Amino acid sequence: MAGTDSERQGTLGPIRFQRAVPYVLSVVVLLTVSSVAGAEDVYLSIEKGFGEKISVALPLFEGIGGMVDASDIRDVLTFDLSNSGHFSVIENLEFVDETEADDRASGSVAFPEWLALGGEILVKGSFEAGLSEFSVEAVVYDLGQGKAILGRSYSGEAGLWRDAVHSLSNDIVALIAGERGIALSKIAFVSNVTGTKQVYVMDYDGENRRRITRDDLLAIYPDWFPDGKRLAYTRYRGQRQESCAVSVTSGVVQRLTSFPGLNAFVAVSPRGGDVAMSLSRDGNTEIYRLTAEGTNPKRLTFGRSTESSPCWSPDGRRIAFVSDRSGSPQVYVMNSAGGTAERLTYTGSYNTSPDWSPKGDLIAYTSTVDGVYQICTVDVETKEVVRLTTGRENKEDPSWAPDGRHLVYSMMSGGKSNLYMLDIYEQEPLRLTSGGGDYLSPAWSF
């Protein structure tokens, strides 16, 4: 498993990196709705069964300025839409660009030609990439109806051009699939690329990685605060553990707790105001609830077993956690004020790292299957278990995306740990990280 024995603190191992919360951009990408005739009254006629994807044509956008290439914009759009789970992007780019050239020459949209390519949705656009500012305008067409259904423009600082494109992707997902897009979400994680484990943040697609903690004290177990401005985490000052909060913009650190013994697995309530964590201040490792400032600790579990790795339900009313009270680590659920706990997992001899889906129906967790750590989900109501991963590599610490469809987790392969994204319906993992060092403990933002 990831981490050292000193980090694990007890029998349960590194067993949770809870669902994260929104990351706030230092520069807001401005969105304005442009005038597209009839767009407000047009509804899609495309009907798809479950698992069927909508075909999208993505010709190169027309551009002014050399700071961003049109192919880069198309690559970002292709990644976002293809990995949303709702779209398939037409791969024959030669025919796509030829048809677009004909459109530009005629000054109109040749709907029959786009349909002949197999497209159902067409996205056209233009951009201006200056030294200080980037702007992009896009129009989305329903090819079956032969009408524009969305027209918007986005702008922001030049260095944030990817966020403008991600905003467009999210709007397309929301309009056509009726789901919240994840393209602007962030992933916090731990890496030892500099030698000591520190907390980092990156875009959901693995781009724009940046280090957040910089005091060179061992930092583990990140989780997001609801305002998206801070991350909670555990750090080691010598042999002593502390729970802390760090600003994702300034890097300023605030110590939350420094009780004797274990101070770990800080889970921030998605409703704000409180955190849950594992403390051994009374001798045994138990779940406690505290204020967001680390004050007024209230003990929620009682017994001789080890209780660890709390995570909150999306409404903040329940807490899932791991306990070995049955003889092996299993996932339990209790009221967020404490009380009787209900056992959720019965299959698997070692179940850890629970994370509650934003939709409230599933909890993802790590389970030992034939001696290998795999990612599974359990239905909160029916207790039905679904195994999501296979293979002999250890996979750990799942964290949900805000759409409740995607997970990020760490996988050890060839002696190195990297982060992978997984669509729980398609179950084809996509590697997000590369390079030196290990990448661990992911926490996905809202």
N, C-alpha and C positions, 0 to 999 in steps of 0.2 A: 504494500500500500504506500501511497505518497506520504512523505513526512517522516520525521525521526521519532523514536520512541518518546523523547522528551516533549515533542509536540502533541503526541496522542493523549497522554495523560489518562491512563487507565486501559480498560479492556476493549473499548469501543472503536478505537482508531479515529482517523480524521473523517468524521462522518457528517459533515453538512456544510453546504455553502448556499445559503438560502436565497430565495427569489429576490431579485434586486428591484430598484426603483429608478425614477427618471433621471437621466443625465441632462443637465441644462447647458446649452451651448453658451460659450462666452460671447459669441456674436450671433444674434438671432437671424435666421434665414427668413427674409420677408416674403410673404405670400400675398399676391393680389390676384383676384379673379378678373381675367380679361373678358372682353365681349365676344362671345361666340353665339351667333344667332340661333335661337331656339334651344340652346344647351340646357336651360333650366327645365324645359318641358319634355326632353327626350329621355326615354327609358330604354334600357337594353332589352332586345328581344332574344338574346342568346340564352338558351337553356341547356344546362349541362347536368348530367348525373354525377353522383359522388365519385370522385377520383378522375373525372374527365377534366381536361385542361383547355383553356381558351388560347387559341393561337394568335400570337402577336407579331406584327411586322415592325421592325425597328430600323428604318433607314437612318443614315448619318444626318445629324443636325447641321444646318448651315452655320458657320462660325465667323466671327470677327475677332482678331487678336490671337496671338500665338502662345498664350500662357497655358491653354488647355487644348488638347486635340479632340476632334469630333469622335474619333474612335474610342477615346477614354470614356467619354460620356456614354456612348453606346455600351461599352463594356460594363459600366456600373449599372445601367438600366437592365441589361441582360441578366446580370447576377441577381439583382433585386427581384425582378419579376419571375425569373426561372426558379429561384429558391423560395419564393413565397408559397409555392405549392398550388397555385391557381392558374399559372400560365405556362405555355411552351412558346419559346421564341423561335421564329423561322430561322433555320440555320443556313439556308442558301443565300448568303449575303450578296453574292454577285448578282443574282436576279433581283434581290431587294433594292440594291443601289441603282441598277439599270432602270427599274420602274420608277424610282424616285427621280432620276435624271430626266426621264420623260415627263413626269409631273412638273418639274421645275421649268422645263422648256415650254410646256403648254400653259402653265399658270393655273392648273386645275388638278383635282384629284381623280385619277382614273380608277374608280371603284371596281369595275369588272376585272381589270388587270391585277389589282391587289387580291381580289377574291380568288382569281385563278392561281395565285401563289399559295393559296391555302390559308390566307389570313382572315381572322374574324375581327381583330382590333388593329388599328394602325396608329402609331405615335409619330408625329412630325414635330420638328422644332427648330429653333435657331438660338444662338447664344453669342454673348460678347464677353471675352475673357481679357480684361484689362489688368494693369499692374496692381491695382488696389481693389477692384470690384469685379465680381462675376455675376452675370445675369443670364437667365435662360427663359425662353418662352416655348410653350408646347401646346399642341392641339391633339386631342385623342378622338379618333373616328370609329364609329360602329360601321363596319364595312357592309354588313347585311342591310342596314337601314340607309346607308349612303349619307350619313349625317355626322356632324361633329357633336360630341357629347360632353367634351370638357376642354376648356381653354384657360390656361393659367400661366403666370409669370412668377419667377422666383429670383431673388437677388441676395447678395451678401458679400462678405469680404472674399477676396480672390482665393485665399488659402482654404476657404470653406466651400469650394465649388462642389465637392462631393455631397455635402449636406443639401445643397439646392437640388441636385439630381435625386438624392434619396427622398426628398420631400415630394418630388414628382412621382416617384415610384409608390410612395405611400398613398398618394391621392388616387392613383390608378387602382390600387388594390381596394381601397375603400369604396370607390365608385362602382367598380365592376364585380368585385367579389363580396362586397358588403362586410369586409373584415378590416380590423386595424392592422396597418402595415408595421413591420419591425425594422425598416431600413434606417431609421434614425436612432435606434436603440444602441446602447453601449454594453460592453462586457468588462467587468472588473475581474482581475485574476492575480495570481501570484507567480513570480518568476525569479529564478536565481541566476539570471543571465549576467548580472554584475558580481556574482559571488555569494551574496547574502539574499535570502528570500525577501522580496519587496512587493508592494502592491502596485499594479499597473491598471490602466484603462485603455481599451481599444474600441474602434467601431465594430459593429456586429459582424462585419465581413472580414475582420482581421487587420484592417488598415488603421493607420494613425495611432500606433501604440505610443503611450507615454507613461513615464514613471510618476507615481503619486507620492509614495513615502520615500524620504531621503535621509533619514537619520541613521541608516545602516544597522538599526536594530532589527532582529528577525521579525518579519511581519507576515501574518497568515490569516486565513478565514475572513475575507472581505464580504461585506454586505452593504447595500445601499440604503440611505435614508430617503423618505418619501419626497423630500424637496429636490432630490437629485444633486444637491450641492456637496454632500458629504458621504463618506464611506466609513462604516464601522469595521474594526478589525482587531485582532489580538496581536500583541507584540511582546517580545521577551527583553527585559532589562536584566541582563545576567541570567540567573536562574528564576527570576520572578516574572510572572505573567501580569500583563495589564490589558484591559480593553480600552480602545481608543476610538476617536472619530477624527477623520482627516478631511480637509477641504480639497475637492478635486481640482480647484482652480489655483489656490494659493499654496497648498501643501501644509497649511497650519494644522498642527495636531492638538487635540484636546483629550486629556486622559479622562475616561469615564469611570473605570473601577480598577482597584488595585488591592483586592482583598487577599488575605493569606490563602495560598493554594491555587486551585484552578480558576481562571477567569477567561473563558473561551466560548466560541460558537455564538457570537452576538447576532441575534436575529431581530431586525427592525420591523415593527408592525407596519403593514402597508397603509394603515389608517393613521399612522403617526402617533406621537405622544409617548410610546412605550417601547421597550426592548425586552426580549427574552434571552436568557443565556444560561450556560452551565457554570455553577460556582460550587466550590467545596469549602466554603467559609465555615460551615457548621460541622465539617468532618467528612461527610459523604458527598459525592457529586450529585447535585440535584438541579432541577430547573427553577429558575427565579425570574420574576418579572420586575423590571425597574423602569424609572422614567427615562426619557431619551438622554438625560444628562447623567445617568448612572446613579441616581439617588433612590431612596425609599425601596430597597429590595424586599420583595415579597416572595417567600418560598411557596412553590406550587406543587412539588412532589415530595413524598415522604416514604422512607423505607431504606432497606439495606442494599438495594440494587443500585447500579450506576445509571443515571438518567442524563441524557446528553442530546446535543444537536437539535434544538427546537427550530421549528418554522411555523409561520402564521398562515391561517386560512386567509383568502383575499378579503373577507369581510372583517377580519380581525377578531372574530368571536371564538376561534378555536386554535389550538396549538398542537401540531404533530411533533413527536420527539422519539428518541430511541431509548429503549430500556432493555436490560438483560434480566429483568425480574422473572422471566419464564425459563431462564437458563442459558439463553443466547440472545444476542442483540436483535430486537424486533421493533417495528414501527407501531406506535400508539398515538391516540388522539384524546385530548381532554379539552374542557372549557378553558378559555384564556384566563379565567379567574382561578383556575385550579379545580380540584375535585376528582371524581372517579374517572379513570382513563379506560378507553376501549382499545383493545388490541386489533390492529388492522392486518398485519402480515402473519401468515402461518406457514407458508412455503419458503424454503431457504433457511439455512442454519445461521446466516450472518447477514442481516439487513440493516443498512445504515444510510446516512446522508439524505433524509427525506426533504423534498421540496414540493410545495403545494402549487398546483396549477392556478394561474390567474382566473381560469373559468370555474374553479372550485370543485371540479368533479374528480380529478386524479391527483395522486401524489406520486412523483417520480422518486426513485431511490436506488441505491447500490445493493446488489444481492449476490451472494456467493452461489455460483452454479457450476457444479463439477470442478470445484477448486479454482474457479476464475471469477473475478468481479465483473458483473454484467449490470446493465441499466434496465430496470423494470418500472412498470407503473402499477398502482393498485387503485381500483375504483373505491372512493370513500364510502359509497353507499352499499354496493354489492360485494365488496372485497375481492372482486375479480382481478387477477394478476395477469399482466401481459409483459412478456420479455421482449425488449426492443433491440438488443445487441447480441451478436454471436462472436465466434472466434476465440482464440486462446489468449488474447491480450487483455490485461486488466483495464476496465473502464470504471471511473469513479466520479462522484460529486456532480450529479445532474442539476442543472438550473434551468428553469423555464423562461422562454421568451414571452413577451407581453401578449402574444397572440394565442398562447396556450396550445400551440401546435408544434413548436420547435423547442429543442433542448440543446444546451451546450454541456459538454462533459470533458474530462481529461482521459486520455488513453496512453498507457505505457507500451511502447513498442521499440525494440532494439535498444533497451536501456535508457530511453528518453521519453518524456511525457509531453504530449501536445494536446491542444484543444480541438474538439470536433463539434460541428453542428449537425443535428439530426432532426429530420421531419418525422414525427412519430407515425405518420400514415405511410410514408414511402420507405422509411427505414434505410436510407442510403447515406451514410455519414460523409460529411464534407470537412476536410481538414482546414483549420483557420490559422494555425501558427506554424512557424518554421524558424530555423536559425539556431544559434547556440543556446544552451540552457534548457531548463524544463519550464513547462507552462501548466499551472495547477489551479485548483480551487476557483472555478469560474462562478461569477454571479452576474446574471443578466438583468439589465435595467428594465424599467417600465417603458 
